Amino acid sequence: MKVIVQKFGGTCVESEANQLLSAERIMEAKDRDLHPVVVVSAMGRQGQPYSTAEFVSMVRRIDPDIQPRELDLLMSCGEIISTVAMAHLLRSKGYETVALSGGQAGLITDPYFGHAHIVRIEPDHLLAALQDGYMVFVAGFQGITERHEITTLGAGGSDYTAVALTHVIQETPALPFGEELDLEPLQIFKEVDGIMTADPTTLDQGGKGAPQTIPHLSYDECVAMSRLGSQVLQQQAAEMARKHRIPLVVRNFRKADHPGTHVGAEPSSSADRAAAIVDQSRLLVFDVAPESPRLPQQIEERLGRERLRYYQVSTNAPETRFAVLPLKYRDMAAIVRQVLAAQGVSAEINARDFALVSVVGEALRQRLGAWDEQANKILTDAGVEVHATSRDAISLSYLVLETQRRQAVNSLHQTLVL
């Protein structure tokens, strides 16, 4: 049995027309004698009746302070609705289908509501459905704890669901009654042609500066881009794909023949070009005074335990500067203040005033210093002030004012990528 896991983002299922296009991608896989396992996100975005954002707005109109457990229970409904709708659509076209929640598909998580981690997968129900010839639809973004409480997997968590299910099928040599399993590369369907050289909503369109689809990305490049702000693949999903060497392709659900971006062992960049410029907007930034040299590490540990995505960035001042990514459905500033208070620290939080702009690519690996020098010159010539920096093996990041983010992205993209 040849199996393919296909994941469809919220835009892919937000309207009847888009649902029909997504159904075409599923039926095309079936036409190739593949057995689809389909992971579905909630329908659409803010303002649309079955979107996760709309569910959250509904309860926050009652009172903004909702318990994380109840918030997860509510947020899981969007994926369940869209999963049932898509399963029913394919059944209406003559296919045998079954819709499963994340828990029914066997995704067992820790009890960290709002940003749970998958701890193991019990795929018996899913594998039995495949064995019986069903086209299986799984609600993304969710799992259950050992106590059968519903959890969610963080923003973009349906990607995490899809990679996890691909991994467990990859590790399953045969179905319960002995039929061997073969697995196609994971397909991630979005509303874009693939992973782009920069965010199209940030970059100036037209001419030489227009973003381009990246044909290939290495696992390391994909993880770096996800960590630094790319919205195309969730960071946990990218890290799991790298750990288990899971090949995947990011494709446009509207285009049957577009190749998309393939993520695997092959890198994107040539010896003299970066893969992409990634930007993360509206960060919360605070400084920690240098009186206690152990304090920054203690704060890092607390931020990590709270599962807050943060960047420790370097400045010319003696203070240690942190930039923290805002959470989608919770008050990040309040959480950061609680973390600081637990360490006996008070700090001024500059909320949403800063952005992180990063250069990413395998080409940086051997000459990081030279790339940093060139990027700094580009930003200086463009009139962009750098307030702090960060680097790793294949990325360079620059903290800039939010008001200068677009200028920084466009200047770096035109010179270092194209």
C-alpha positions in Angstrom: 0.0 0.0 0.0 1.4 3.4 -1.0 0.4 6.1 1.4 0.7 9.9 1.1 0.1 12.4 3.8 -1.4 15.7 2.5 -1.9 18.8 4.7 -4.2 21.6 3.7 -4.0 25.0 5.3 -6.9 27.2 6.4 -7.1 29.1 3.1 -7.4 25.8 1.2 -10.7 25.0 3.0 -12.1 28.5 3.7 -14.8 28.4 1.0 -16.7 25.9 -1.1 -14.7 26.8 -4.1 -11.4 26.2 -2.3 -12.6 23.0 -0.8 -13.3 21.7 -4.3 -9.8 22.6 -5.4 -8.4 20.9 -2.4 -10.5 17.8 -3.2 -9.0 17.8 -6.6 -5.5 17.5 -5.1 -6.7 14.6 -3.0 -8.4 12.8 -5.9 -5.3 13.3 -8.0 -3.3 11.3 -5.4 -6.0 8.6 -5.4 -5.8 8.5 -9.2 -2.1 7.6 -8.8 -3.1 4.6 -6.6 -2.0 6.3 -3.5 -3.9 6.1 -0.2 -4.3 9.7 1.2 -4.1 10.6 4.9 -5.4 14.2 4.9 -4.6 16.7 7.7 -6.9 19.7 7.7 -6.6 23.1 9.3 -9.4 25.3 10.5 -11.3 27.3 7.9 -9.9 30.7 7.1 -8.9 33.6 9.2 -10.2 36.4 11.5 -13.8 37.4 10.5 -14.8 34.0 9.0 -17.3 32.2 11.1 -15.4 28.9 11.7 -11.9 30.3 12.0 -9.9 29.7 15.2 -9.5 33.5 15.6 -13.2 34.0 15.5 -13.8 31.3 18.2 -11.3 33.0 20.4 -12.9 36.5 19.8 -16.3 35.1 20.7 -15.3 34.0 24.3 -13.1 37.0 24.9 -16.0 39.3 24.3 -17.4 37.6 27.4 -14.2 38.0 29.4 -10.6 38.2 28.0 -9.2 36.0 30.8 -10.0 32.4 29.7 -8.3 29.4 31.2 -5.8 27.8 28.7 -7.5 24.3 29.1 -10.8 25.7 28.1 -9.2 27.8 25.3 -7.7 24.7 23.8 -11.0 22.8 24.0 -12.6 25.7 22.1 -9.8 26.1 19.5 -9.8 22.5 18.6 -13.3 22.9 17.2 -12.2 24.7 14.0 -10.2 21.8 12.8 -12.9 19.3 13.7 -15.4 21.2 11.6 -13.2 21.5 8.5 -12.1 17.9 8.8 -15.7 16.6 8.9 -16.6 18.9 6.0 -13.7 17.7 3.8 -14.4 14.0 4.6 -18.0 14.5 3.8 -17.1 16.3 0.5 -15.0 13.4 -0.7 -17.6 10.8 0.4 -20.1 12.7 -1.7 -17.8 12.1 -4.7 -17.9 8.3 -4.1 -15.0 7.6 -1.8 -15.1 5.8 1.5 -13.9 8.3 4.1 -13.5 8.6 7.9 -12.8 11.7 9.9 -10.6 11.5 13.1 -9.8 14.1 15.8 -6.1 14.4 16.7 -6.7 12.2 19.7 -8.5 9.5 17.7 -5.5 9.5 15.3 -3.3 8.7 18.3 -1.5 12.0 19.0 -0.6 11.9 22.7 0.8 15.2 24.0 2.1 16.6 27.3 -0.4 18.8 29.2 1.0 22.2 28.2 -2.1 23.8 26.9 -1.7 26.2 24.0 1.7 24.9 22.9 1.7 21.1 23.6 4.4 18.8 22.4 3.7 15.3 21.0 5.2 12.7 23.3 4.1 9.6 21.4 1.7 8.4 18.7 -0.6 5.4 18.9 -1.7 5.0 15.3 -3.8 1.8 15.6 -7.1 3.5 14.7 -5.5 5.3 11.7 -3.8 2.2 10.4 -6.9 0.1 10.8 -8.8 2.6 8.8 -6.2 2.4 6.0 -6.3 -1.4 6.2 -10.1 -1.2 5.6 -9.7 1.0 2.6 -10.8 4.3 4.0 -9.5 7.7 2.9 -8.5 9.1 6.3 -9.0 12.7 7.4 -7.3 14.0 10.6 -8.0 17.2 12.4 -4.7 19.1 12.6 -3.4 21.3 15.4 -4.5 19.1 18.3 -3.9 16.0 20.4 -4.9 14.6 23.8 -3.1 14.1 27.1 -2.9 10.9 29.0 -6.0 12.1 30.9 -7.8 12.6 27.5 -7.8 16.3 27.7 -7.7 18.1 24.4 -4.5 20.2 23.7 -3.4 22.4 20.8 0.0 22.4 19.2 0.7 26.1 18.8 0.3 28.4 15.8 0.8 26.4 12.6 0.3 23.2 14.6 -1.4 21.3 11.7 2.1 21.2 10.1 3.3 19.5 13.2 0.4 17.0 13.0 1.2 16.2 9.3 4.9 15.6 10.0 4.2 13.5 13.1 1.8 11.3 11.1 4.2 11.0 8.3 6.9 9.9 10.7 4.8 7.2 12.4 3.7 5.8 9.0 7.4 5.9 7.9 8.3 3.8 11.0 5.5 1.3 10.3 6.7 -1.4 7.9 3.3 -3.1 7.5 -0.4 -2.7 8.3 -2.0 -4.9 11.1 -2.7 -7.8 8.6 0.7 -7.8 7.0 0.3 -5.5 3.9 3.6 -3.6 3.4 3.5 0.2 3.5 5.3 2.5 1.2 5.3 6.3 1.8 5.4 9.2 -0.6 6.9 12.6 0.4 4.7 14.7 2.6 2.7 17.4 0.7 2.0 20.7 2.5 -0.6 22.7 0.6 -0.8 26.5 1.1 -2.0 29.5 -0.9 1.6 30.2 -2.1 3.7 28.5 -4.8 6.2 27.3 -2.2 8.7 28.7 0.3 9.7 32.1 -1.1 12.9 34.1 -1.0 11.1 36.7 1.2 7.6 37.2 2.5 5.5 38.5 -0.5 3.5 40.7 1.9 6.7 42.5 3.1 8.6 42.7 -0.2 8.0 45.3 -2.8 6.4 43.6 -5.8 7.4 43.8 -9.4 10.7 44.1 -11.2 14.0 42.7 -9.9 12.9 42.9 -6.3 10.0 40.4 -6.6 10.2 37.3 -4.4 10.9 34.0 -6.1 10.0 30.4 -5.2 12.9 28.4 -3.8 13.1 25.0 -5.6 15.0 23.2 -2.8 15.8 23.9 0.8 18.0 21.8 3.1 16.6 20.7 6.4 18.8 23.2 8.3 17.7 26.1 6.1 14.1 25.2 6.6 14.5 25.0 10.4 16.4 28.3 10.5 13.7 30.1 8.4 10.9 28.7 10.5 12.7 29.7 13.7 13.4 33.2 12.5 9.9 34.1 11.3 8.9 32.3 8.1 5.2 31.5 8.3 5.2 28.7 5.7 6.2 25.8 8.0 5.9 25.6 11.8 9.2 25.4 13.6 8.4 22.1 15.5 7.3 20.5 12.3 10.5 21.6 10.5 12.7 20.3 13.4 10.8 16.9 13.4 11.3 16.6 9.6 15.0 17.3 10.0 15.4 14.8 12.9 13.7 12.0 11.1 14.8 12.9 7.6 11.3 13.3 6.3 11.1 14.6 2.7 8.4 17.1 2.1 7.1 19.5 -0.5 5.3 22.8 0.0 2.9 23.4 -2.9 0.1 25.8 -4.0 -3.3 24.0 -3.7 -4.6 25.9 -6.7 -1.9 24.5 -9.1 -1.9 20.9 -10.1 1.5 20.9 -11.9 3.5 23.5 -9.9 6.5 21.8 -8.4 6.6 23.9 -5.2 9.6 23.8 -2.8 11.2 20.5 -1.8 12.8 20.2 1.6 15.4 17.5 2.1 19.1 17.0 2.0 19.8 19.3 -1.0 20.5 22.9 -0.1 19.0 25.9 -1.9 21.8 28.3 -2.2 24.7 28.6 -4.5 28.2 29.6 -3.1 27.5 33.3 -3.4 23.7 33.7 -2.8 21.6 33.5 0.3 18.5 31.3 0.3 16.1 33.9 1.8 15.5 37.0 3.8 13.2 36.3 6.7 11.4 38.9 8.9 9.7 38.6 12.3 7.6 41.7 13.1 6.4 43.4 16.2 8.6 41.7 18.8 8.6 42.5 22.5 12.0 43.6 23.5 13.5 44.1 27.0 17.0 44.6 28.5 18.4 42.9 31.6 21.0 44.9 33.6 24.5 43.3 33.9 24.7 43.2 37.7 24.1 39.4 37.9 26.0 37.5 35.2 23.9 34.4 35.8 20.6 36.2 35.4 20.4 36.0 31.5 20.8 32.3 31.6 18.1 31.9 34.3 15.7 34.0 32.2 16.5 31.9 29.1 15.6 28.8 31.1 12.3 30.3 32.3 11.4 31.5 28.8 12.2 28.0 27.5 10.0 26.4 30.2 7.2 28.7 29.3 7.7 27.7 25.6 8.1 31.3 24.6 10.1 31.8 21.3 12.8 34.3 22.0 16.0 35.6 20.6 19.0 36.7 22.7 20.6 39.5 20.7 23.9 41.3 21.2 24.4 45.1 21.5 27.3 47.3 22.3 25.8 48.0 25.7 26.5 45.9 28.8 22.9 44.9 29.2 21.6 41.6 27.7 18.8 42.2 25.3 15.9 39.7 24.6 13.4 39.8 21.8 10.3 37.7 22.3 7.8 36.5 19.7 4.2 37.5 20.5 1.9 34.6 21.2 -1.1 34.5 18.9 -3.9 33.9 21.5 -2.4 35.0 24.9 -1.1 38.1 26.5 2.7 37.9 25.9 3.6 41.0 27.8 1.9 39.7 30.9 3.6 36.4 30.7 7.1 38.0 30.2 6.5 40.2 33.2 5.6 37.1 35.3 8.8 35.4 34.2 10.9 38.5 35.1 9.1 38.9 38.4 9.9 35.3 39.3 13.6 36.2 38.9 13.2 39.4 40.9 13.7 41.5 37.8 11.7 44.5 36.5 12.3 45.7 32.9 10.8 48.0 30.5 9.1 46.1 27.7 9.1 47.8 24.3 6.0 46.1 22.9 5.7 45.7 19.2 8.3 48.4 18.4 11.0 46.2 16.9 11.4 43.5 14.2 14.1 40.9 13.4 15.3 40.7 9.8 17.5 37.7 9.0 19.7 36.4 6.1 19.5 32.6 5.8 21.4 30.1 3.6 23.9 27.3 3.5 26.2 29.7 1.6 26.8 31.6 4.9 28.2 28.5 6.6 31.9 29.0 5.5 32.1 32.9 5.5 29.8 34.2 8.2 32.0 37.2 9.0 32.2 38.4 5.4 28.4 38.0 5.0 27.9 40.0 8.2 30.1 42.8 7.0 28.3 43.0 3.6 24.8 42.9 5.2 25.7 45.7 7.7 26.9 47.9 4.8 23.7 47.3 2.9 21.6 48.3 5.9 23.7 51.3 6.6 23.5 52.5 3.0 19.7 52.0 3.2 19.5 54.2 6.3 18.4 51.3 8.5 19.7 51.4 12.1 20.7 48.0 13.6 19.9 47.9 17.4 21.2 44.4 18.0 22.5 41.3 16.2 22.4 37.5 16.5 24.0 34.7 14.4 24.2 31.0 14.1 25.9 28.6 11.6 23.7 29.6 8.6 21.9 32.8 9.6 22.6 36.4 10.5 19.8 38.4 12.3 19.4 42.2 12.8 17.1 43.8 15.3 15.6 47.0 13.6 12.8 49.3 14.3 9.4 48.0 13.1 9.1 51.1 11.0 12.3 50.2 9.1 11.6 46.5 8.7 10.3 46.6 5.1 13.3 48.8 4.0 15.7 46.3 5.6 14.1 43.3 3.9 14.0 44.9 0.5 17.6 46.1 0.6 19.0 42.8 1.7 16.9 40.8 -0.7 17.9 42.7 -3.8 21.6 42.4 -3.0 22.1 39.1 -1.2 19.4 36.8 -2.7 18.6 37.9 -6.3 
